[in-house]
Amino acid sequence: MAASPRPVIETRYEQMFSSLEPAEIDACAASTTRGRTARANVCWRPAKFSPGMFMILTGEVTVTQHNAHRASP
């Protein structure tokens, strides 16, 4: 039996959560809006307008996946 395929988040992790060099951050900052967010703030929800991209310069972000068809524990 063939092994099950790896989840997309595993196969594309480096692409989705890349690290930028300081010069790359500076280049992006020239055309972006900087902001801060409070702890436990939701930055984006499915089916809502997305600002396009988030750059996390300091701190941590937890990425979760919600499945409406699965009961909560």
C-alpha positions in Angstrom: 0.0 0.0 0.0 1.4 3.4 -0.9 2.2 5.9 1.8 -0.3 8.7 2.2 0.9 12.0 0.6 2.3 14.6 3.0 0.1 17.5 3.8 0.6 20.6 1.7 1.8 22.7 4.7 4.7 20.2 5.1 5.7 20.2 1.4 5.4 24.0 1.0 6.6 25.1 4.4 9.7 26.9 3.3 7.8 28.7 0.6 4.9 29.8 2.9 7.1 30.7 5.9 10.3 31.9 4.3 13.0 33.9 6.1 14.1 37.2 4.5 17.4 38.9 4.5 17.5 42.4 6.1 17.8 44.0 2.6 14.7 42.1 1.4 12.7 43.3 4.5 13.8 46.8 3.8 12.7 46.5 0.1 9.3 45.2 1.2 8.9 47.9 3.9 9.1 50.6 1.3 5.7 49.7 -0.1 3.9 48.3 2.9 2.0 49.5 6.0 3.5 48.4 9.3 1.3 47.6 12.2 1.2 45.8 15.5 -1.3 43.4 16.8 -2.3 42.3 20.3 -1.8 38.9 21.7 -4.5 36.4 20.7 -5.7 38.7 17.9 -6.9 37.0 14.7 -5.1 38.4 11.7 -7.1 36.7 9.0 -10.2 34.5 8.6 -11.3 32.4 5.6 -13.8 34.2 3.3 -12.7 37.6 4.5 -10.7 40.2 2.7 -7.0 39.5 2.9 -4.4 42.3 3.0 -2.2 40.0 0.9 0.8 39.2 3.0 2.0 39.3 6.5 5.6 39.8 7.5 6.3 38.8 11.1 9.3 40.9 12.2 9.2 40.0 15.9 7.1 37.7 18.1 5.3 34.6 17.2 2.2 33.6 15.2 0.2 30.4 15.5 -1.3 29.1 12.3 -4.3 26.9 12.8 -6.7 25.1 10.5 -10.4 24.9 11.1 -12.5 22.0 9.8 -16.2 22.8 10.0 -17.0 19.1 9.3 -15.1 17.8 12.3 -16.4 18.1 15.8 -14.4 20.1 18.4 -12.6 18.0 21.0 
